[in-house]
Amino acid sequence: MEIDHRAPAAVEAAAYFVVAEALTNIAKHSGARSGLVTVRREPARLTITVRDDGKGGADPDRGSGLAGIRRRVAALDGATRIDSPDGGGTTLEVELPCGS
């Protein structure tokens, strides 16, 4: 029996948006030398983590990139966490529900 491991189309679209926007933010604003994207699928959720070694200080209340990610994720009842201490790089973690 073959099991379909793909997430629903809306979740896949949101995941694509999250990764594309996060990588754009790294390239434009972080001053990072490197970034890492990790995507993990569990039966009921998709977790995306994007990390960089940039200058930190990312603020979702300034600008539209991180705010757009939060809005897109919230529309699917997902969760967004941002850890971005000044001088310490940025970690963005998104969890999107995708059924079991």
C-alpha positions in Angstrom: 0.0 0.0 0.0 1.5 3.3 -1.0 1.0 6.3 1.3 0.8 9.8 0.0 3.2 11.9 1.9 2.4 15.2 0.3 0.7 17.9 2.3 -2.5 19.5 1.1 -2.0 22.0 -1.7 -2.8 25.0 0.5 -0.1 23.9 3.0 2.4 23.3 0.2 1.7 26.8 -1.2 2.1 28.4 2.2 5.4 26.4 2.8 6.8 27.6 -0.5 5.9 31.2 0.4 7.5 30.9 3.8 10.8 29.6 2.5 10.9 32.0 -0.5 10.2 35.0 1.8 12.6 33.9 4.5 15.4 33.4 2.0 14.7 36.8 0.4 14.9 38.4 3.9 18.2 36.7 4.5 19.6 37.9 1.2 18.3 41.5 1.6 18.6 42.2 5.3 20.6 39.8 7.4 24.2 40.2 6.3 24.4 36.4 6.7 27.2 34.3 5.2 25.0 31.2 5.3 21.4 30.0 5.8 19.8 26.6 6.4 16.3 25.5 5.6 14.9 22.4 7.2 11.4 20.9 6.4 10.0 18.1 8.4 6.7 16.3 7.8 4.9 14.6 10.6 1.5 13.0 10.2 -0.4 16.1 11.4 1.9 19.0 10.7 4.7 20.4 8.5 7.5 22.2 10.3 9.8 24.6 8.5 12.8 26.0 10.1 15.0 28.7 8.4 18.2 29.8 10.2 20.9 32.3 9.3 24.1 33.5 10.8 23.4 37.2 10.2 23.2 40.2 12.4 19.8 39.3 14.0 17.3 41.9 15.1 14.6 40.8 12.7 11.3 42.5 13.8 8.0 41.2 12.4 6.4 44.6 13.3 8.8 46.4 10.9 8.4 45.8 7.2 6.2 43.4 5.4 8.2 40.2 5.0 7.9 38.6 8.4 4.4 40.0 8.9 3.3 38.4 5.6 4.7 35.1 6.7 2.7 35.4 10.0 -0.5 36.3 8.2 -0.2 33.4 5.7 0.6 30.9 8.4 -2.2 32.2 10.7 -4.7 31.8 7.8 -4.1 28.1 8.0 -4.2 28.0 11.8 -0.5 27.5 11.9 2.1 29.0 14.3 5.2 31.2 13.7 8.1 31.7 16.1 10.9 34.1 15.4 14.1 34.2 17.5 16.4 37.0 16.3 18.6 38.5 19.0 20.8 41.4 18.0 24.1 40.0 16.7 22.9 36.4 17.0 21.4 35.4 13.7 17.7 34.6 13.1 15.7 31.5 13.4 12.2 31.3 11.9 10.1 28.3 12.8 6.7 27.7 11.2 4.3 24.9 11.9 1.5 24.2 9.5 -1.3 21.7 10.2 -1.8 19.2 7.5 -4.1 16.5 8.8 -3.2 13.0 9.8 
